[in-house]
Amino acid sequence: MAWYAVYQVADGTLVSIGSRVPDSTQLSKKGLASKAFAFDPRNGYTWNPVTLAFDAVARRRAPISTQAFFDRFTDAELGAIIDARDNGADPQVRLILKAFFERLWAANEVHLDSQRVADGLAFLEAQGLIAAGRAAEIRS
């Protein structure tokens, strides 16, 4: 079965998706056009108005436990982070580290793809609490 995307010719904005062949004459009068696809694009795809095609949506990885997340750090890294959280000279850094840890423990699981985790790890790198490049290793 073929599927059809109806879109605005002017800017590529998707108007509708369906399995019935649209009338090109009627579409043209409204500034619309259609494109056929050999798959059902309704689940797992997103419309790209530039290419006039459906792009596959990246699947999120399953979350891991908080303990599994902390196991990705070395003992030296965790020691440095905890020391900075509890005894660091900068009160703002201590506050951010405390908030990061509290959120992690409250959640019981960590979504490695989340922006919050990416930002937290980038902060640890920026503070020199983990080496440059470790954030990407920890998230992989």
C-alpha positions as CSV (number, residue, x, y, z in Angstrom):
1,M,0.0,0.0,0.0
2,A,1.3,3.5,-0.9
3,W,1.1,6.4,1.5
4,Y,0.9,10.0,0.4
5,A,2.2,13.2,2.1
6,V,0.4,16.4,1.1
7,Y,2.5,19.5,1.7
8,Q,2.6,23.2,0.9
9,V,4.6,23.9,-2.2
10,A,5.8,27.3,-0.9
11,D,7.6,26.0,2.2
12,G,7.3,22.3,2.3
13,T,5.1,22.3,5.4
14,L,3.3,18.9,5.8
15,V,-0.5,19.2,5.6
16,S,-1.6,15.6,5.8
17,I,-0.7,12.0,5.4
18,G,-3.0,9.4,4.0
19,S,-3.3,6.2,2.0
20,R,-5.7,7.6,-0.7
21,V,-4.3,9.1,-3.9
22,P,-4.9,12.8,-3.7
23,D,-6.3,14.7,-6.6
24,S,-3.3,16.7,-8.0
25,T,-5.5,19.2,-9.7
26,Q,-7.4,20.1,-6.5
27,L,-4.1,20.3,-4.6
28,S,-2.5,22.6,-7.1
29,K,-5.4,25.1,-6.8
30,K,-4.6,25.3,-3.1
31,G,-0.8,25.6,-3.5
32,L,-0.3,22.0,-2.4
33,A,1.4,19.0,-3.8
34,S,1.7,15.3,-2.9
35,K,4.5,12.7,-2.7
36,A,4.1,9.0,-2.6
37,F,5.9,6.7,-0.1
38,A,6.1,2.9,0.0
39,F,5.9,2.8,3.8
40,D,3.6,4.1,6.6
41,P,5.3,7.2,7.8
42,R,3.0,7.9,10.8
43,N,5.1,6.1,13.4
44,G,8.8,6.5,13.8
45,Y,9.3,9.2,11.1
46,T,9.3,12.9,11.0
47,W,8.6,15.1,8.0
48,N,11.5,17.1,6.6
49,P,10.2,20.2,4.8
50,V,13.6,20.8,3.1
51,T,14.0,17.4,1.5
52,L,10.2,16.7,1.3
53,A,10.9,13.2,2.8
54,F,10.3,11.4,6.0
55,D,13.4,11.0,8.3
56,A,13.6,8.1,10.7
57,V,13.4,9.3,14.3
58,A,16.3,8.3,16.5
59,R,15.3,5.8,19.2
60,R,16.2,6.7,22.7
61,R,18.3,4.3,24.7
62,A,16.7,2.6,27.7
63,P,17.6,4.2,31.0
64,I,20.2,2.7,33.3
65,S,20.1,2.6,37.1
66,T,21.6,5.4,39.1
67,Q,24.1,2.9,40.5
68,A,25.1,1.8,36.9
69,F,25.6,5.5,36.0
70,F,27.9,6.1,39.0
71,D,29.8,2.9,38.1
72,R,30.9,4.6,34.9
73,F,33.0,7.0,36.9
74,T,36.4,6.1,38.3
75,D,36.9,6.2,42.1
76,A,39.2,9.2,41.6
77,E,36.6,11.1,39.6
78,L,33.9,10.4,42.2
79,G,36.2,11.4,45.0
80,A,37.0,14.7,43.3
81,I,33.3,15.4,42.6
82,I,32.2,14.6,46.1
83,D,35.0,16.7,47.6
84,A,34.1,19.6,45.3
85,R,30.4,19.2,46.3
86,D,31.1,19.1,50.0
87,N,34.2,21.2,50.4
88,G,34.7,23.3,47.3
89,A,35.7,26.9,47.5
90,D,33.0,28.2,45.1
91,P,29.5,28.1,46.8
92,Q,27.8,28.2,43.4
93,V,29.7,25.1,42.2
94,R,28.8,23.3,45.4
95,L,25.2,24.1,45.0
96,I,25.1,22.9,41.3
97,L,26.9,19.7,42.3
98,K,24.4,19.1,45.2
99,A,21.5,19.7,42.9
100,F,22.9,17.3,40.2
101,F,23.4,14.5,42.8
102,E,20.0,15.0,44.4
103,R,18.2,14.8,41.0
104,L,20.2,11.6,40.1
105,W,19.3,9.8,43.4
106,A,15.7,10.9,43.3
107,A,15.2,9.6,39.8
108,N,16.5,6.0,40.5
109,E,17.4,5.8,36.8
110,V,19.4,7.9,34.3
111,H,18.5,8.6,30.7
112,L,21.9,9.0,29.1
113,D,20.4,10.8,26.1
114,S,18.8,13.5,28.3
115,Q,19.9,17.1,28.0
116,R,20.1,17.4,31.8
117,V,22.6,14.6,32.0
118,A,24.6,16.0,29.1
119,D,24.7,19.4,30.8
120,G,25.7,17.9,34.1
121,L,28.6,16.0,32.6
122,A,29.7,19.0,30.6
123,F,29.7,21.0,33.9
124,L,31.9,18.3,35.5
125,E,34.3,18.6,32.6
126,A,34.3,22.4,32.7
127,Q,35.1,22.3,36.4
128,G,38.0,19.9,35.8
129,L,36.3,17.2,37.9
130,I,36.5,14.8,35.0
131,A,38.9,14.9,32.2
132,A,38.1,16.4,28.8
133,G,36.2,13.8,26.7
134,R,35.0,11.8,29.7
135,A,31.5,13.1,29.4
136,A,31.1,11.4,26.0
137,E,32.7,8.2,27.3
138,I,30.3,8.1,30.3
139,R,27.3,8.7,28.1
140,S,28.3,6.0,25.5
